[in-house]
Amino acid sequence: MPAKRFGFMRPRHLLLLSLVVATALLVSFLRLDERAWFWLREGRLSVAEQQASIWLPGYRAVVQGRALIGLERDETSGLTYNPASDTLFAVTGKNPQLVELALDGQVLRRIPLSGFSDPEGVEVISGGRLAIIDERRRSLTAFTLEADTQSLDAADYPSFDLGFADAGNKGFEGIAWDSLNQRVLLGKERGPLGLFSLPFPGEDGAVGVVQALPSKRAFVRDISSLSFDARTGHTLVLSDESRLLLELDAQGQPVSFISLIGGLNGLHRSIKQAEGVTMDAAGNIYIVGEPNLLYVFSKDAPVELPRQVD
């Protein structure tokens, strides 16, 4: 009889147990315990420390998921700001192409990419050149984009093998240009997740060795994009699965973060499948989410952009 009583659970007890298990799984999946610990630590930073950083808690969404017209079926990924043209560049994975965007999200031109299997990241590097990383081919390709360029073929440019031959679809997705140290920063999605550096890729191809960087305190489940801020020497790490934008200092230590969940930081709705992040010359932060949505975060007054259609 006691054994039977022990094995019997009323419906409300089963419901309570289910809620406890679900909560534990959610905390583990999103690493909420680490976020809570860091949130407390973040709140103790002095005003001087905040001013010396990007300080993400000061940002609010001012553009809410503006559609990039014509890219609905192309899986937009990666994002970089080009100071020379004051425009953005993204890549698309489903139908490989390089896309130039105005800061308000208007599509200015689309350049088909040949010889690329799964372009996931794009970055403006030294000399105004662009670099694209192909996750499935595990390669980095650098080139100069001309005003009249109609198409690009990977076979026409030197590529660098990034290694991790067995990474499959868990390879490098993030790329950023560290102008202070003249190197490319790379973010590996997972398996293992981490940050890496690569010496400047010259005109004859990249030279040097991909080296791991400290990032073990980065409490994210994956890395989908990177952006480097030369003003602070800090790196932005975008995580799709964690729905998080994280700021790391030069030693790879977390400095600040914001959640990309709806209802927080000015967002009306959560950003789903966040795949690219960059900053412009004024410090505004741009994020693209698949399939074709653009978000803008600003620290100051809302940027003057035409009315968006959500």
C-alpha positions in Angstrom: 0.0 0.0 0.0 2.7 2.6 0.9 4.4 1.8 -2.4 1.2 2.5 -4.3 0.7 5.9 -2.5 4.3 6.8 -3.3 3.8 6.1 -7.0 0.5 8.0 -7.2 0.5 11.6 -8.2 -2.5 13.9 -8.5 -2.9 16.0 -11.7 -1.9 19.2 -10.0 1.3 17.6 -8.7 2.1 16.4 -12.2 1.5 19.9 -13.5 3.8 21.4 -10.9 6.5 18.9 -11.7 6.2 19.6 -15.4 6.5 23.3 -14.8 9.6 22.8 -12.6 11.2 20.6 -15.3 10.3 23.0 -18.1 11.7 26.0 -16.1 14.9 24.2 -15.5 15.3 23.3 -19.1 14.6 26.9 -20.2 17.2 28.3 -17.7 19.7 25.8 -19.0 18.9 26.4 -22.7 19.1 30.2 -22.5 21.8 30.2 -19.8 19.6 32.5 -17.7 21.6 31.8 -14.5 24.7 33.3 -16.1 22.8 36.2 -17.5 21.3 37.0 -14.0 24.8 36.9 -12.4 26.2 39.1 -15.1 23.2 41.5 -14.9 24.0 42.1 -11.2 27.7 42.7 -12.0 26.8 44.9 -15.0 24.7 47.2 -12.7 27.8 47.9 -10.6 29.8 49.4 -13.4 30.7 53.1 -12.9 29.6 55.9 -15.3 33.2 56.2 -16.5 33.3 52.4 -17.3 30.0 52.7 -19.1 31.2 55.7 -21.2 34.4 53.8 -22.1 32.3 50.9 -23.6 29.6 50.6 -26.2 27.2 50.1 -23.3 24.3 48.2 -24.8 21.7 48.9 -22.1 21.6 52.4 -23.4 20.3 51.3 -26.8 16.6 51.1 -27.8 15.1 49.8 -31.0 14.0 52.6 -33.4 13.3 50.5 -36.4 11.1 47.4 -35.9 11.7 44.7 -38.5 11.6 46.6 -41.7 11.3 44.3 -44.7 14.2 44.3 -47.2 12.1 44.3 -50.4 12.9 41.5 -52.8 14.9 39.3 -50.4 12.0 37.4 -48.9 13.2 34.0 -50.1 16.9 34.6 -50.0 17.8 34.1 -46.3 19.6 37.3 -45.5 22.7 36.8 -43.4 25.7 38.8 -42.2 25.9 42.6 -42.2 28.7 45.2 -42.4 28.9 49.0 -42.6 30.9 50.6 -45.4 32.1 54.1 -44.2 33.2 55.0 -47.7 29.7 54.7 -49.2 27.7 55.1 -45.9 25.8 52.0 -46.9 25.4 48.5 -45.5 26.3 45.1 -47.2 24.7 41.8 -46.5 24.9 38.3 -48.1 22.2 35.8 -48.8 22.6 32.1 -48.3 19.7 30.4 -50.2 20.4 32.3 -53.4 24.0 33.4 -53.0 24.4 37.1 -53.6 26.0 40.3 -52.1 23.4 43.0 -51.4 24.1 46.7 -50.9 21.6 48.5 -48.7 20.9 52.1 -47.8 20.8 52.8 -44.0 17.0 52.9 -44.2 16.9 49.3 -45.6 16.4 50.2 -49.3 18.0 47.6 -51.6 20.4 49.5 -53.8 21.9 46.6 -55.7 22.1 42.8 -55.8 25.3 41.1 -57.0 25.0 37.3 -57.8 27.8 35.2 -56.2 29.2 32.2 -58.1 31.3 29.5 -56.5 29.9 30.2 -53.0 28.0 27.4 -51.3 26.7 29.0 -48.2 27.9 32.7 -47.6 27.1 33.6 -44.0 29.2 36.6 -43.2 30.5 39.7 -45.0 32.9 42.5 -43.7 34.6 45.6 -45.0 38.3 45.2 -44.3 41.5 47.2 -44.8 41.7 49.2 -48.0 37.9 49.2 -48.4 37.9 45.6 -49.6 35.1 43.2 -48.7 35.6 39.7 -47.3 33.0 36.9 -47.4 33.1 33.7 -45.3 31.4 30.6 -46.7 30.4 28.3 -43.9 30.1 25.1 -45.8 33.3 25.6 -47.8 35.1 26.9 -44.6 36.7 29.6 -46.7 37.3 33.4 -46.5 37.4 35.3 -49.8 38.6 38.9 -50.1 38.0 41.2 -53.1 37.7 44.8 -54.2 34.1 45.7 -55.2 33.9 48.2 -58.1 31.0 50.5 -58.7 30.1 48.7 -61.9 30.6 45.1 -60.6 27.7 43.0 -61.9 28.7 39.6 -60.5 31.4 37.9 -58.5 33.0 34.5 -58.9 34.9 33.0 -56.0 37.3 31.3 -58.5 38.6 34.7 -59.6 39.9 35.6 -56.1 42.3 33.9 -53.6 40.5 32.1 -50.7 41.8 31.0 -47.4 40.9 27.7 -45.8 39.6 28.3 -42.3 40.0 24.7 -41.1 37.6 22.6 -39.1 36.9 20.2 -42.0 34.2 18.3 -40.1 32.3 21.4 -39.0 29.5 21.0 -41.6 26.8 23.5 -40.9 28.4 24.5 -37.5 31.3 26.5 -38.9 32.3 30.1 -39.1 29.3 32.5 -39.4 30.7 35.7 -37.8 33.4 38.0 -39.2 34.6 41.4 -38.1 37.6 43.6 -39.0 39.8 44.6 -36.0 41.4 47.8 -37.4 43.4 48.4 -34.3 45.3 45.1 -34.6 45.0 44.6 -38.4 43.3 41.3 -38.2 40.1 39.5 -39.0 37.9 38.3 -36.1 35.9 35.1 -36.7 33.0 33.6 -34.8 32.5 29.9 -35.0 28.8 29.0 -34.5 29.3 26.0 -32.3 31.0 22.6 -32.0 33.1 24.2 -30.6 31.7 27.7 -30.2 34.4 30.4 -30.0 36.2 33.5 -31.3 39.2 33.3 -33.5 41.6 35.7 -35.2 43.3 35.6 -38.6 46.1 38.0 -39.7 45.2 40.4 -42.4 44.4 38.7 -45.7 46.6 40.4 -48.3 45.9 40.7 -52.1 47.6 37.3 -52.7 45.4 35.6 -50.1 45.4 35.3 -46.3 48.6 34.5 -44.5 49.1 33.3 -41.0 47.2 30.9 -38.8 43.7 30.9 -37.4 44.2 31.4 -33.6 41.7 30.9 -30.8 40.8 34.0 -28.7 39.5 34.0 -25.1 35.7 33.9 -25.0 34.8 31.2 -22.5 32.8 33.8 -20.4 30.5 34.6 -23.4 27.3 33.2 -22.1 25.7 32.4 -25.5 24.6 29.2 -27.1 25.8 30.1 -30.6 27.5 32.9 -32.5 25.8 34.1 -35.7 27.6 37.4 -36.3 30.3 39.8 -35.1 31.1 43.5 -35.3 34.2 45.4 -34.0 34.1 48.9 -32.5 37.4 50.7 -33.1 36.4 53.5 -30.7 36.4 51.1 -27.7 38.3 48.1 -29.0 35.2 46.0 -28.0 33.4 43.3 -30.0 29.7 42.8 -30.5 28.6 39.1 -30.5 25.2 38.3 -31.9 23.5 35.0 -30.8 20.5 33.8 -32.6 19.6 30.9 -30.2 20.2 33.0 -27.1 18.4 36.0 -28.6 21.1 38.2 -27.2 23.6 40.9 -28.3 26.7 40.8 -26.1 29.6 43.2 -25.8 33.1 41.8 -25.1 36.2 43.7 -24.2 39.7 43.2 -25.7 40.3 40.3 -23.2 37.1 38.5 -24.2 35.3 39.4 -21.0 31.6 40.4 -21.1 30.9 44.1 -20.6 27.2 44.6 -21.3 24.3 42.9 -23.1 20.7 43.4 -24.3 18.0 40.8 -24.9 16.4 40.6 -28.4 13.1 39.4 -26.9 9.9 41.4 -27.6 8.9 43.9 -24.9 12.6 44.6 -23.9 14.9 47.4 -25.1 12.2 49.0 -27.2 11.4 45.9 -29.2 7.7 45.3 -30.0 8.3 41.7 -31.1 11.3 39.3 -30.6 13.9 39.2 -33.3 13.7 35.7 -34.8 16.8 34.2 -36.5 19.1 37.2 -35.9 21.9 36.6 -38.4 23.9 39.8 -38.8 25.0 42.8 -36.8 27.1 46.0 -37.5 27.5 49.6 -36.3 27.6 52.8 -38.4 29.8 55.9 -38.0 27.2 57.4 -35.6 27.2 54.4 -33.3 23.8 53.1 -34.4 23.5 49.3 -34.4 21.9 47.4 -37.2 20.7 43.8 -37.0 19.2 41.6 -39.8 17.0 38.7 -39.1 16.0 36.0 -41.6 14.4 36.0 -43.9 14.7 39.7 -44.7 14.0 41.9 -41.7 16.1 44.9 -40.6 16.2 46.4 -37.0 18.0 49.5 -35.9 19.0 50.4 -32.3 20.1 53.9 -31.3 21.4 55.5 -28.1 20.3 59.0 -28.8 17.1 60.4 -30.4 15.5 58.1 -32.9 17.3 58.2 -36.2 15.5 60.1 -39.0 14.4 57.2 -41.2 11.3 57.0 -43.5 8.3 55.4 -41.9 8.7 51.6 -41.9 6.1 48.9 -42.7 6.3 46.2 -40.0 
